[in-house]
């Protein structure tokens, strides 16, 4: 209840660009030299959970004012990030012959590390061994205050291109190869605002603990002892604090992602009106940003993975004990009553954005174009593409995939189809304006001339998705590695399962959670024995891994529903006077009222698992309009 705890937030961004280019032609050479300088100013605030969040175990506890948990961030989230990039390039377009041209170029980019205008910056440095308050030193080094979030990068980018028009005919061939660097987007850097020691977190759990100075009323008023301790810790690492909570870090060696792209294509003019094109594009990318948990459990602190249901049941207390020690206490309270099982006990989950991701893409495109003639124009294209990567997004803004690696110790094991991998796509468009009414006069011209129809058809295969295991036996981090976010996939082959729209007979045929081995069996009438785990009685092809294990299903291996759509329109232009024209338009979207399913539920523990819960396109819609042009 209440407002979302991720607002208020906002950002104002100013970008200043200075550029100049010099061109010089000499003989068969055409030289270009240029430089660009960019200055970025990003002023932002993100008061996430600054108002505090209460949790209650039951509605009756809420009604009686008995919380069982409270969390609140304190401090100042306003930051002014600054960055300067300077680029320079040189290029030569060399006309070898009248029909063959070569392009040679090189570019140097100097991309600067991001700073904060008031030097309020906090980041983990593995090579800094200074002690942190009562936590002392640890395997993850220490925390750098101020400076830049990462070092400045110097990136060389070669370019090579060629174009050939043999005999000045209707056939043209083009090709090229070059490196291109991406801008390091600022979200991970601005998220450093939440790192210790500038925004401590106050927290308390357990109904009996909400008493005395830490009463419910005092928390509401902001005067509790827990809140006071957190406020006192702003900007410092207190000597009585041994744990500093979660930390979202950025690698000090963060690099600009680089794509090495090659392309080759041919174009042929069949006749005056028709042109066909074919092209291939290959892209190999590296230094992509990946969010990796680095404060994992040492093997000595992890229980041995369960080998069977009986083994898991017998050792369930071991697994729960490890899970309960993923996080320590002491952030904002100074208590340090619980020490976690992680590599560095001074922190809980530490997620570091690193430049370790790779990807590749191969694409083939075929295009046919009919230039406008006799009132008709047409364009059709087909694209085959395949994109593979280690991770498709570092911050979790994509659907059907996870921004975290299933096994942080084996990034290669996460390699699979990109979340945005579209294997096939077809796009067709046409416009037809009735040509034989040009010679009409009078009333016949008014009513019959100026009519036209148009349409756009598109089809693409569905996006891929992973199947996630969800929580097991009350433990939402099945592998028990200390991973910040559960990204454990299911066991089995997802292609053996067919998704269905929610509410359909096919969806009703999907076995329930217990029948597919998820959760616990309902206990019999009292006195009831302890709950027993459900067994996969339906022989469902996808199951949860036992505790301590990772899933066997490949990432993004299940292809979701295809998408296709046809939009059409009709128009009529009527000339009122020499300078005034009246245009009537009738447009129909999703002409065939086709339902394109989306909103797929891909977590095994969900009651709606395996179903589409929404659509990716609207139902058929029509609109009419009149436009007066003068």
ZAVEX-631451 format. One record per residue (C-alpha): residue number from 1; x, y, z. Coordinates in steps of 0.5 Angstrom, whole numbers, plus 500, padded with zeros to 3 digits. Layout:
R;NUM;X;Y;Z
...
This chain:
R;1;500;500;500
R;2;502;507;499
R;3;507;510;493
R;4;512;506;490
R;5;519;506;494
R;6;523;507;488
R;7;520;514;487
R;8;521;520;487
R;9;527;520;482
R;10;529;524;476
R;11;535;526;472
R;12;537;532;468
R;13;542;531;462
R;14;546;536;459
R;15;551;534;453
R;16;555;539;450
R;17;559;537;443
R;18;564;541;439
R;19;566;538;432
R;20;570;540;426
R;21;571;537;420
R;22;577;539;414
R;23;576;536;407
R;24;582;536;402
R;25;581;533;395
R;26;588;532;391
R;27;588;527;385
R;28;584;521;386
R;29;584;522;394
R;30;579;525;398
R;31;581;526;405
R;32;577;528;411
R;33;580;530;418
R;34;576;531;424
R;35;575;531;431
R;36;569;531;436
R;37;569;533;444
R;38;563;531;448
R;39;562;534;455
R;40;556;530;459
R;41;553;533;465
R;42;548;528;469
R;43;545;531;475
R;44;540;526;478
R;45;537;524;484
R;46;534;517;486
R;47;530;517;493
R;48;529;509;493
R;49;526;507;499
R;50;528;514;503
R;51;521;514;506
R;52;521;507;509
R;53;518;501;508
R;54;514;496;513
R;55;512;489;512
R;56;507;485;516
R;57;506;478;517
R;58;498;478;516
R;59;493;483;515
R;60;491;483;523
R;61;498;485;524
R;62;497;491;520
R;63;491;493;523
R;64;494;492;530
R;65;500;496;528
R;66;505;490;529
R;67;510;490;523
R;68;515;484;522
R;69;520;488;518
R;70;522;495;516
R;71;527;498;512
R;72;529;505;510
R;73;535;508;506
R;74;538;515;509
R;75;542;520;506
R;76;542;524;500
R;77;541;521;493
R;78;543;528;489
R;79;549;526;484
R;80;552;531;479
R;81;556;526;474
R;82;561;529;469
R;83;564;526;463
R;84;569;528;457
R;85;570;524;451
R;86;574;526;445
R;87;575;523;438
R;88;579;524;432
R;89;579;521;425
R;90;582;521;419
R;91;579;518;412
R;92;581;517;405
R;93;577;516;399
R;94;581;513;394
R;95;578;512;387
R;96;582;507;384
R;97;579;507;377
R;98;572;510;375
R;99;569;504;377
R;100;572;502;384
R;101;573;506;390
R;102;577;504;397
R;103;575;507;403
R;104;581;507;409
R;105;580;510;415
R;106;582;510;423
R;107;579;513;429
R;108;582;514;436
R;109;577;515;442
R;110;579;517;448
R;111;573;516;453
R;112;573;518;460
R;113;572;515;467
R;114;566;518;470
R;115;567;523;476
R;116;562;526;481
R;117;562;534;481
R;118;562;534;489
R;119;567;528;489
R;120;561;524;492
R;121;563;517;489
R;122;564;510;492
R;123;567;504;489
R;124;570;497;491
R;125;577;497;489
R;126;580;490;490
R;127;587;493;490
R;128;586;497;496
R;129;587;494;503
R;130;585;499;507
R;131;580;497;513
R;132;573;499;513
R;133;570;500;520
R;134;569;495;525
R;135;570;490;519
R;136;577;491;518
R;137;580;488;512
R;138;578;483;507
R;139;579;479;500
R;140;575;484;496
R;141;580;490;498
R;142;576;496;500
R;143;572;502;498
R;144;575;508;494
R;145;572;515;495
R;146;572;520;490
R;147;576;520;484
R;148;573;517;478
R;149;568;510;477
R;150;573;507;472
R;151;579;509;468
R;152;580;513;462
R;153;580;508;455
R;154;583;510;449
R;155;580;506;443
R;156;583;505;436
R;157;578;504;431
R;158;580;502;424
R;159;575;502;418
R;160;576;499;411
R;161;571;500;405
R;162;570;498;398
R;163;565;499;392
R;164;565;497;385
R;165;561;498;379
R;166;563;494;373
R;167;563;497;367
R;168;558;503;370
R;169;553;498;369
R;170;547;496;373
R;171;550;491;378
R;172;554;494;384
R;173;558;491;390
R;174;559;494;396
R;175;563;491;402
R;176;566;494;409
R;177;570;492;415
R;178;570;496;422
R;179;571;497;429
R;180;565;501;433
R;181;565;503;440
R;182;559;504;444
R;183;558;509;450
R;184;558;506;457
R;185;551;508;459
R;186;551;511;466
R;187;545;507;470
R;188;551;503;473
R;189;555;509;475
R;190;549;513;478
R;191;547;507;482
R;192;554;507;486
R;193;550;513;490
R;194;547;507;494
R;195;554;504;496
R;196;557;505;503
R;197;558;510;506
R;198;554;515;503
R;199;547;512;503
R;200;546;507;509
R;201;540;503;510
R;202;536;502;517
R;203;533;495;518
R;204;529;491;523
R;205;526;485;523
R;206;522;481;528
R;207;515;483;531
R;208;518;483;538
R;209;524;487;536
R;210;519;493;535
R;211;519;496;542
R;212;522;501;546
R;213;526;506;542
R;214;524;502;536
R;215;517;502;537
R;216;512;502;531
R;217;511;510;533
R;218;518;512;533
R;219;519;509;526
R;220;514;513;523
R;221;516;519;526
R;222;523;517;524
R;223;526;518;531
R;224;528;510;532
R;225;535;508;535
R;226;536;504;528
R;227;534;510;524
R;228;539;514;529
R;229;544;510;528
R;230;544;509;520
R;231;544;517;520
R;232;550;518;524
R;233;553;513;520
R;234;552;517;513
R;235;559;518;510
R;236;563;514;515
R;237;565;507;516
R;238;563;506;524
R;239;568;502;528
R;240;562;498;531
R;241;560;496;524
R;242;562;490;521
R;243;557;489;515
R;244;556;494;510
R;245;550;491;506
R;246;549;490;499
R;247;554;493;494
R;248;553;495;487
R;249;560;496;484
R;250;563;498;477
R;251;570;495;475
R;252;575;500;475
R;253;577;497;468
R;254;571;498;465
R;255;572;498;458
R;256;567;501;452
R;257;564;495;448
R;258;567;494;442
R;259;563;491;435
R;260;567;489;429
R;261;563;489;424
R;262;564;486;416
R;263;559;487;411
R;264;558;485;403
R;265;552;486;399
R;266;550;487;391
R;267;545;491;388
R;268;542;490;381
R;269;537;494;377
R;270;533;489;373
R;271;529;494;369
R;272;527;501;370
R;273;523;500;376
R;274;525;494;379
R;275;531;493;384
R;276;534;487;388
R;277;539;487;393
R;278;542;482;397
R;279;547;483;403
R;280;550;480;409
R;281;552;483;416
R;282;557;479;421
R;283;558;483;428
R;284;563;480;433
R;285;562;484;440
R;286;566;484;446
R;287;567;488;452
R;288;560;487;453
R;289;557;489;460
R;290;555;484;465
R;291;553;484;472
R;292;557;479;476
R;293;556;477;483
R;294;563;477;486
R;295;562;476;494
R;296;560;468;493
R;297;560;463;498
R;298;567;459;499
R;299;566;452;497
R;300;568;450;504
R;301;561;454;507
R;302;557;451;502
R;303;553;444;503
R;304;554;439;498
R;305;549;439;493
R;306;543;434;494
R;307;543;428;489
R;308;536;426;490
R;309;530;428;493
R;310;531;424;499
R;311;538;427;500
R;312;535;434;500
R;313;530;432;505
R;314;535;429;510
R;315;539;435;509
R;316;534;441;509
R;317;536;444;515
R;318;543;445;512
R;319;541;448;506
R;320;536;453;510
R;321;542;454;515
R;322;546;456;509
R;323;541;460;506
R;324;539;464;512
R;325;547;466;513
R;326;547;469;506
R;327;546;476;509
R;328;549;479;515
R;329;547;484;520
R;330;550;491;522
R;331;549;496;517
R;332;546;502;520
R;333;545;498;527
R;334;552;496;529
R;335;550;490;532
R;336;553;485;527
R;337;549;479;531
R;338;549;475;524
R;339;556;474;520
R;340;554;471;513
R;341;558;465;510
R;342;560;469;504
R;343;568;470;501
R;344;568;477;505
R;345;563;478;511
R;346;564;485;511
R;347;559;485;505
R;348;552;482;503
R;349;551;481;496
R;350;556;485;491
R;351;555;485;484
R;352;560;488;480
R;353;559;491;473
R;354;565;488;469
R;355;567;488;461
R;356;567;481;460
R;357;561;479;456
R;358;561;477;448
R;359;556;476;443
R;360;556;475;435
R;361;551;476;430
R;362;550;474;423
R;363;545;476;418
R;364;542;476;411
R;365;538;481;408
R;366;534;480;401
R;367;530;486;399
R;368;526;488;392
R;369;524;495;391
R;370;519;497;385
R;371;519;504;384
R;372;513;508;383
R;373;510;508;376
R;374;503;507;374
R;375;501;509;381
R;376;504;503;384
R;377;510;502;388
R;378;512;496;392
R;379;518;494;397
R;380;519;487;400
R;381;524;485;405
R;382;526;478;408
R;383;532;478;414
R;384;535;472;417
R;385;539;473;423
R;386;542;470;429
R;387;544;473;435
R;388;548;469;441
R;389;551;472;447
R;390;553;471;454
R;391;548;476;457
R;392;543;480;453
R;393;542;486;459
R;394;546;488;465
R;395;541;491;469
R;396;534;487;467
R;397;530;491;463
R;398;529;486;458
R;399;523;481;459
R;400;523;473;459
R;401;531;473;461
R;402;535;475;467
R;403;541;480;468
R;404;544;475;472
R;405;549;469;470
R;406;546;462;473
R;407;553;460;475
R;408;557;466;476
R;409;564;462;476
R;410;562;460;469
R;411;560;465;464
R;412;561;461;458
R;413;555;456;461
R;414;550;462;460
R;415;552;463;453
R;416;545;462;448
R;417;541;465;444
R;418;540;473;445
R;419;533;475;448
R;420;532;479;442
R;421;534;474;437
R;422;529;474;431
R;423;531;469;427
R;424;526;470;421
R;425;523;477;419
R;426;519;479;413
R;427;516;486;411
R;428;512;488;405
R;429;509;495;404
R;430;505;497;398
R;431;502;504;395
R;432;497;504;389
R;433;494;510;387
R;434;489;510;381
R;435;492;512;375
R;436;487;512;370
R;437;483;518;373
R;438;488;523;371
R;439;484;525;365
R;440;477;526;368
R;441;474;532;368
R;442;468;536;372
R;443;464;532;377
R;444;467;525;375
R;445;474;528;377
R;446;472;530;384
R;447;469;524;386
R;448;473;519;382
R;449;480;522;382
R;450;485;522;388
R;451;483;515;391
R;452;489;510;393
R;453;490;504;398
R;454;496;502;402
R;455;498;497;406
R;456;504;494;411
R;457;505;487;412
R;458;510;484;417
R;459;512;477;420
R;460;517;475;425
R;461;518;469;429
R;462;518;469;436
R;463;523;471;441
R;464;526;466;445
R;465;525;465;453
R;466;529;461;459
R;467;525;457;464
R;468;527;459;471
R;469;526;454;477
R;470;523;459;482
R;471;524;458;489
R;472;525;451;492
R;473;523;449;499
R;474;523;456;501
R;475;530;458;499
R;476;530;462;493
R;477;537;462;491
R;478;537;454;489
R;479;544;454;488
R;480;546;457;494
R;481;552;460;491
R;482;551;467;494
R;483;548;469;488
R;484;544;476;489
R;485;539;474;484
R;486;536;467;483
R;487;537;466;475
R;488;537;458;476
R;489;534;455;470
R;490;530;449;470
R;491;532;442;468
R;492;530;439;462
R;493;529;441;455
R;494;524;447;454
R;495;522;445;447
R;496;518;439;449
R;497;513;444;452
R;498;508;448;448
R;499;506;454;451
R;500;498;456;451
R;501;494;462;452
R;502;491;463;459
R;503;484;460;460
R;504;485;456;454
R;505;483;448;454
R;506;491;447;452
R;507;493;452;459
R;508;488;448;463
R;509;491;441;461
R;510;498;444;464
R;511;499;440;470
R;512;499;444;477
R;513;505;446;481
R;514;505;440;485
R;515;503;435;480
R;516;510;437;476
R;517;514;437;483
R;518;514;444;485
R;519;512;446;492
R;520;510;441;498
R;521;504;437;499
R;522;498;439;503
R;523;498;436;510
R;524;492;432;512
R;525;487;433;517
R;526;491;435;524
R;527;495;433;527
R;528;499;433;521
R;529;506;431;520
R;530;511;435;517
R;531;509;437;510
R;532;513;433;504
R;533;515;435;498
R;534;511;434;492
R;535;513;429;486
R;536;513;430;479
R;537;507;425;478
R;538;505;428;471
R;539;512;426;468
R;540;513;434;466
R;541;519;435;462
R;542;521;441;466
R;543;523;440;473
R;544;527;444;479
R;545;534;442;480
R;546;535;440;487
R;547;538;444;492
R;548;545;446;491
R;549;545;445;484
R;550;544;449;477
R;551;539;448;472
R;552;541;444;466
R;553;536;447;461
R;554;540;452;455
R;555;539;459;456
R;556;533;462;451
R;557;532;455;448
R;558;524;456;448
R;559;521;460;442
R;560;515;464;444
R;561;509;465;439
R;562;510;468;432
R;563;508;476;431
R;564;504;478;425
R;565;500;484;423
R;566;497;487;417
R;567;495;495;417
R;568;491;498;411
R;569;489;505;409
R;570;485;508;404
R;571;485;515;402
R;572;482;520;397
R;573;485;527;395
R;574;480;532;393
R;575;482;539;390
R;576;477;544;392
R;577;481;550;389
R;578;488;551;386
R;579;491;552;393
R;580;486;548;398
R;581;486;540;398
R;582;481;536;402
R;583;484;529;404
R;584;480;523;407
R;585;483;518;410
R;586;481;511;413
R;587;486;507;416
R;588;485;500;419
R;589;490;497;424
R;590;491;489;425
R;591;486;488;419
R;592;485;481;421
R;593;484;482;428
R;594;490;477;429
R;595;492;476;437
R;596;499;476;438
R;597;500;473;445
R;598;505;475;450
R;599;506;476;457
R;600;509;469;458
R;601;510;466;465
R;602;516;463;465
R;603;517;461;472
R;604;516;454;474
R;605;513;455;481
R;606;508;460;478
R;607;501;457;478
R;608;500;461;471
R;609;507;457;469
R;610;507;456;461
R;611;501;461;459
R;612;501;467;455
R;613;497;472;460
R;614;497;478;455
R;615;498;480;447
R;616;503;484;444
R;617;498;488;439
R;618;491;491;440
R;619;485;488;437
R;620;483;491;430
R;621;482;499;430
R;622;479;503;425
R;623;480;511;425
R;624;477;516;420
R;625;480;523;419
R;626;479;529;414
R;627;485;534;413
R;628;485;540;410
R;629;491;542;406
R;630;492;549;404
